[in-house]
Amino acid sequence: MESLPSPEPQVCVVVIGYNDSAHVAEAVHSALAQGPAVREVIAVDDCSLDDSREVLHRLAADEPRLKVIARTTNSGGCGTPRNDGIDACTSPYVMFLDSDDVLPTGAVDALLTAASEHGTEVAAGLCVRRELPSGREVPWEPDLYDSPAIVEHPSRRPRLVHDTLCVNKLYRTDFLRAHEIRFPDGRFVYEDFVFSARMLAAGPRIALISNPVYVWHVRRSAAHLSISLDRAGIGNWQARIDAHREVVGILTDAGEKELARAARAKFVDRGVRMYLREFDQRTPEYRTQWWQLTRAYLATFDEADFERAPAPGRVISRVLLASPVPVDLPRLQQVAAQPARLVPPYAKGPDGRPVWSAELPQVGLEHLLIRPMRLLPLTVDASLLPRTRTSLLTLRLHELYGRVAEGGPTVVDVELRDRAGLARVIRRTAAWQADPSDTEGSWTAEVLLDLGALDPAAGAWDLRVRLRFADGTYRETTTRAVEGPGVLRRTAVRDMRRGVRLVQPYATSGGNLAVRVAPGVRGVAQVVGRRVRRVLSR
């Protein structure tokens, strides 16, 4: 059988790194392993203090396609070394790779085929965030890449502004150079935001493919967090605002008003919510500064920007603008959760319309009266009482301006799913019962769970529920962990195979109920170890 001809070498992969000798070789190998389509790999070392440079030079001695650029001064960011790679590129196409990430097999061929066949200046594919060490994978902006498409101009797909990554794309080198599309130099924290905006403002034709083309390794327990994950200081939020302001300016100056509006809506829905979810990990001083910075920036938006954003971010932004000082932070944090939930109490204005609170009646919630049931921010409280044999999960579903009673809750489907996706999902169903003692309106359900059946190899298990209603509608959501006598405590339960199993119900950073499971004595050591690491990382 005649073999297919090898693709012509046309692609340059620019790998950047700083003090990352432990991972840079894997990144380079993943680029070289893409095959003959890769004409050159340019590894730019940003004046590392470890032996990264030596590792790269050893690799280059045996690989003629690998060129090493050793910077003599550290740039302080990711933009300058990527610009060095663009300048040194001699190939028709270029793409970028960070030293702690990898390209999956076939990534370059898939992107190059799409760009070549359709004559596009840019080809983009799916990026997968891989949590380490668990290996759990989460697709980045999957809706953009659910099916192949050719976008004749970015304005025809405003959602493109949501994908701010530069690494899951292949660019024509002459396109970047003709439009002077470069990264901000120096220590510019969110340099890919600006680069991506400059690319979109130039109006390229873009080929979207559904193939995974980039694996983003997320190492939250690393000694030094990546720039994007190091959000503990207020400077990171200020840098994000500065980068976003520049993005909006670039798109506006290019006449791309719809893209600029989509970028503002994304800031409301993604940026504000993401940082607010982490508020319980921040100091009071941070919260006050964050509130002031965010409020000042949101004041530059117009009403159409907020209307374009999904409801949770829109409500949060209106609360921010309505109060000069931080208010209702625990409640806002719940609205910022994924999925959002609005916790009681539920206030009404003088005219009877739903409002955020009696103190902020100008923040209206009328959308809750017409929003589909499957999107309502319903609150389900959950308490898990671990017991030696069968454990008891108690759920409480709260009324929401009459919408729950209108739907008529019937049953709840409970699902325990391990976070790593390795074990069998545990499912149970229970009926709702109205609580006559609750004047505000609520429904309760009790579910018996055998926590001894949870595989300890999975580590953490998340609890999700599907609320079913008599009118045929449903809502899938998470549960809010609540404390009570004996709940959220570590307990040894029976395990027929291992004798004993240690379970720990706990509240996630978003307030959701989850369960950690570990076998016997080893489980105790693991739980203690995790607690120590969390304390030391603060």
Long-range contacts (C-beta under 8 A, 24 or more apart in sequence): 6-35, 6-36, 7-35, 7-36, 7-37, 7-109, 7-112, 8-36, 8-37, 9-36, 9-37, 9-38, 9-39, 9-91, 10-37, 10-39, 10-91, 10-92, 10-93, 10-112, 11-37, 11-38, 11-39, 11-91, 11-92, 11-93, 11-94, 11-95, 11-108, 11-112, 11-170, 12-38, 12-39, 12-40, 12-41, 12-42, 12-85, 12-89, 12-90, 12-91, 12-93, 12-94, 12-95, 12-173, 13-38, 13-40, 13-41, 13-42, 13-94, 13-95, 13-96, 13-97, 13-103, 13-108, 14-41, 14-42, 14-44, 14-82, 14-85, 14-86, 14-89, 14-94, 14-95, 14-96, 14-97, 15-41, 15-42, 15-43, 15-44, 15-85, 15-97, 15-98, 15-99, 16-43, 16-44, 16-46, 16-78, 16-81, 16-82, 16-85, 16-96, 16-97, 16-98, 16-99, 17-43, 17-44, 17-45, 17-46, 17-48, 17-52, 17-98, 17-99, 17-100, 18-45, 18-46, 18-47, 18-48, 18-52, 18-74, 18-81, 18-99, 19-48, 19-49, 19-50, 19-52, 19-224, 20-48, 20-50, 20-52, 20-99, 20-100, 21-48, 21-50, 21-51, 21-52, 21-54, 21-55, 23-99, 23-100, 23-217, 24-52, 24-55, 24-56, 24-99, 24-100, 25-55, 25-59, 26-102, 27-97, 27-98, 27-99, 27-100, 27-101, 27-102, 28-56, 28-59, 28-66, 29-59, 30-97, 30-102, 30-103, 30-104, 31-97, 31-103, 32-63, 32-65, 32-66, 33-103, 33-105, 34-103, 34-105, 34-106, 34-107, 34-108, 34-109, 35-108, 35-109, 37-108, 37-109, 37-112, 38-65, 38-108, 39-65, 39-90, 39-91, 40-65, 40-66, 40-67, 40-89, 40-90, 40-91, 41-65, 41-66, 41-67, 42-67, 42-69, 42-85, 42-88, 42-89, 43-67, 43-68, 43-69, 44-69, 44-71, 44-81, 44-82, 44-84, 44-85, 45-69, 45-70, 45-71, 45-81, 46-71, 46-74, 46-75, 46-80, 46-81, 47-71, 47-72, 47-73, 47-74, 47-75, 52-99, 75-185, 75-186, 75-187, 76-186, 76-187, 77-184, 77-185, 77-186, 77-187, 77-188, 77-189, 77-191, 77-227, 78-183, 78-191, 78-192, 78-227, 79-182, 79-183, 79-184, 79-185, 79-186, 79-188, 79-191, 79-195, 80-183, 80-185, 80-186, 82-166, 82-183, 82-191, 82-195, 83-182, 83-183, 83-185, 86-173, 86-176, 86-177, 86-182, 89-173, 91-173, 92-172, 92-173, 92-174, 93-170, 93-171, 93-172, 93-173, 94-170, 94-171, 94-173, 94-176, 95-167, 95-169, 95-170, 95-171, 96-166, 96-167, 97-167, 97-214, 98-167, 100-217, 100-219, 100-226, 101-167, 101-214, 101-215, 101-216, 101-217, 102-215, 102-217, 103-213, 103-214, 103-215, 104-128, 104-212, 104-213, 104-214, 104-215, 106-211, 107-211, 107-212, 107-213, 107-214, 108-170, 110-209, 110-211, 110-213, 111-169, 111-170, 111-209, 111-211, 111-213, 112-170, 114-148, 114-207, 114-209, 115-170, 115-172, 115-207, 118-150, 118-205, 118-207, 119-205, 120-150, 120-204, 120-205, 120-206, 120-207, 121-171, 121-172, 121-175, 121-204, 121-205, 121-206, 122-169, 122-170, 122-171, 122-172, 122-175, 122-199, 122-204, 122-205, 122-206, 122-207, 123-169, 123-170, 123-206, 123-207, 123-208, 123-209, 124-163, 124-168, 124-169, 124-170, 124-206, 124-207, 124-208, 124-209, 124-213, 125-168, 125-169, 125-208, 125-209, 125-210, 125-211, 125-212, 125-213, 125-214, 126-168, 126-209, 126-210, 126-211, 126-212, 126-213, 126-214, 127-165, 127-167, 127-168, 127-212, 127-213, 127-214, 127-215, 127-216, 128-212, 128-214, 128-215, 128-216, 129-216, 129-218, 130-215, 130-216, 130-217, 130-218, 131-218, 131-220, 132-217, 132-218, 132-219, 133-221, 134-419, 134-420, 134-459, 135-420, 136-419, 136-420, 136-421, 140-165, 140-168, 140-216, 144-208, 145-208, 145-209, 145-210, 146-210, 147-210, 148-207, 148-208, 148-209, 148-210, 149-207, 149-208, 150-205, 150-206, 150-207, 150-208, 151-205, 151-206, 151-207, 151-208, 152-205, 153-203, 153-205, 154-200, 154-203, 154-204, 154-206, 154-256, 154-259, 155-203, 155-256, 155-258, 155-259, 157-206, 158-258, 158-259, 158-261, 158-262, 159-262, 160-200, 160-206, 160-259, 161-196, 161-197, 161-200, 161-247, 161-251, 161-259, 161-262, 161-263, 161-266, 162-262, 162-266, 162-270, 163-196, 164-190, 164-192, 164-193, 164-196, 165-192, 165-196, 165-214, 165-216, 166-192, 166-195, 166-196, 167-192, 167-214, 167-216, 168-213, 168-214, 171-199, 175-202, 175-204, 188-239, 188-243, 189-227, 189-228, 189-236, 189-239, 189-240, 189-243, 190-228, 190-239, 190-240, 190-243, 190-244, 191-243, 193-243, 193-244, 193-246, 193-247, 194-243, 194-246, 194-247, 194-250, 196-247, 197-246, 197-247, 197-250, 197-251, 197-263, 198-250, 200-251, 200-256, 200-259, 201-250, 201-251, 201-253, 201-254, 201-256, 201-259, 202-254, 203-254, 221-533, 221-537, 231-275, 231-278, 232-281, 232-282, 233-286, 234-286, 234-289, 234-290, 234-293, 237-275, 237-290, 237-293, 237-294, 238-293, 240-271, 241-293, 241-294, 241-297, 244-271, 244-297, 245-297, 261-304, 261-305, 261-308, 262-308, 264-301, 264-305, 264-308, 264-309, 265-305, 265-306, 265-308, 265-309, 265-313, 266-309, 268-298, 268-301, 268-305, 268-306, 268-309, 268-313, 268-314, 268-316, 268-317, 269-309, 269-310, 269-312, 269-313, 270-313, 272-298, 272-313, 272-316, 272-317, 272-320, 272-336, 273-312, 273-313, 273-316, 273-336, 273-338, 274-336, 276-316, 276-332, 276-333, 276-336, 277-333, 277-336, 277-337, 277-338, 277-509, 277-510, 278-509, 279-329, 279-332, 279-333, 280-333, 280-509, 281-509, 281-538, 287-326, 287-329, 288-325, 288-326, 291-320, 291-325, 291-326, 294-320, 295-320, 295-321, 295-324, 311-340, 311-367, 311-371, 311-375, 311-377, 312-336, 312-340, 312-377, 315-356, 315-363, 315-365, 318-356, 318-363, 319-356, 319-360, 319-363, 322-356, 322-360, 322-362, 322-363, 323-360, 327-359, 327-360, 328-356, 328-357, 333-510, 333-511, 334-379, 334-480, 334-511, 335-377, 336-510, 337-478, 337-510, 337-511, 337-512, 338-510, 339-377, 339-476, 339-477, 339-478, 340-377, 341-377, 341-378, 341-379, 341-380, 341-477, 341-478, 341-480, 342-368, 342-377, 342-378, 342-379, 342-400, 343-379, 343-398, 343-480, 344-379, 344-398, 344-440, 345-440, 346-399, 346-400, 346-401, 346-440, 354-401, 365-401, 368-400, 368-401, 368-403, 369-401, 369-403, 372-473, 373-403, 373-407, 373-469, 373-473, 373-474, 373-475, 374-473, 374-474, 374-475, 374-476, 375-475, 376-400, 376-403, 376-475, 378-404, 378-467, 378-475, 378-477, 379-480, 380-412, 380-465, 380-467, 380-477, 380-478, 380-479, 380-480, 381-479, 381-480, 381-482, 382-463, 382-479, 382-480, 382-481, 382-482, 382-513, 383-481, 383-482, 383-483, 383-484, 383-487, 383-488, 383-513, 384-449, 384-487, 384-488, 384-505, 384-513, 384-515, 385-484, 385-486, 385-487, 386-451, 386-489, 386-490, 386-491, 386-493, 386-503, 386-505, 387-491, 387-493, 388-491, 388-492, 388-493, 388-494, 389-450, 389-493, 389-494, 390-448, 390-449, 390-450, 391-448, 391-449, 391-450, 391-451, 391-491, 391-493, 391-503, 392-446, 392-447, 392-448, 392-449, 393-446, 393-447, 393-448, 393-449, 393-463, 394-444, 394-445, 394-446, 394-447, 395-430, 395-444, 395-445, 395-446, 395-447, 395-465, 395-479, 396-435, 396-442, 396-443, 396-444, 397-432, 397-442, 397-443, 397-444, 397-445, 397-467, 398-440, 398-441, 398-442, 399-440, 399-441, 399-442, 404-441, 404-443, 405-441, 406-471, 407-469, 407-470, 407-471, 407-473, 408-469, 408-470, 408-471, 409-443, 409-467, 409-468, 409-469, 409-470, 410-468, 410-469, 410-470, 411-445, 411-468, 412-445, 412-447, 412-465, 412-466, 412-467, 412-468, 413-465, 413-466, 413-468, 414-447, 414-449, 414-463, 414-464, 414-465, 415-463, 415-464, 415-465, 415-466, 416-449, 416-454, 416-461, 416-462, 416-463, 416-515, 417-461, 417-462, 417-464, 418-454, 418-455, 418-458, 418-459, 418-460, 418-461, 418-462, 419-458, 419-459, 419-460, 419-461, 419-462, 419-514, 420-458, 420-459, 420-460, 422-455, 422-457, 422-458, 423-454, 423-455, 423-457, 423-458, 424-455, 426-453, 426-454, 426-461, 451-493, 451-501, 451-503, 451-515, 451-517, 452-493, 452-494, 452-495, 452-496, 452-501, 454-501, 454-503, 454-515, 454-517, 455-517, 456-498, 456-501, 456-517, 456-518, 456-519, 456-523, 458-517, 459-516, 459-517, 459-518, 460-514, 460-515, 460-516, 460-517, 461-514, 461-515, 461-516, 461-517, 462-508, 462-512, 462-514, 463-512, 463-513, 463-514, 463-515, 478-510, 478-512, 478-513, 479-512, 479-513, 480-511, 480-512, 480-513, 481-505, 481-506, 481-507, 481-508, 481-511, 481-512, 481-513, 481-514, 490-527, 495-519, 495-520, 502-527
